[in-house]
Structure formats: C-alpha cells, structure tokens
C-alpha cells in the first residue's frame, strides 16, 4: 500500500493507546505516559498514529504499522468511527509541530479521538 493509499484509507475503529514515557537514556519516566491512537482500517490492517519531537520530517505526527508496537502499549479507550474518517484526517488532526507544553502527544491523541467521532 502506498503512502497516498494509506492516508486515504477509511478508519473503522480508534483505540487510544499509551505506554511508559522513556528518557533519552531509554529509562522509563515514572507516572508519565506517551499516547497515540491505534486505528483499524476497513481492510482490517492496524496502524499507530502518534506524535513526538523529531518523529517525522513534514509532520511530527506519524503513522507506523501496528505490528511494530512494543508490548508496553496499552489500550486506554476504544471507539467506533461514525463519519468515514481517514488516516490522513487523523494525522492532520494530530498536528504538524510538537511542543512539550502546548501541542504534545496528549493533545494530539485527544484531537484525533475527537475527529474520529465528529458528525
């Protein structure tokens, strides 16, 4: 599947996911979680959409195949999608630029969840 096809793929389910936040030394930071959304597409494939500093070039909200998620990720909520939202819609909702205090993974995951349920 090309990147263009992936971004135009319809999402059928959105799960908010989180894992322990790691420092630059790969040690977990207590009580702090990294968040994103795992989406299920019409064809059954799953992808993780999440945001972080330096994650991407054109956007710091990126999409990866969910098969590459570690076992540290946990589902915190799950919802159906009622409006034909695409992967590209969610990436756009996540936002291009990362800011620790104003536009981080929590903000992006919240916006992506909201976008998935817009009518």
Secondary structure, DSSP 8 states (H G I E B T S, - for coil): --HHHHHT-BEEEEEEEEEEEE-TTS-EEEEEEEEEEEEEETTS-EEEEEE-TTS-SS-SEEEEEGGG--TT-EEEEEEE--S--BHHHHHHHH-S--BTTTB-HHHHHHHHHHHHH--
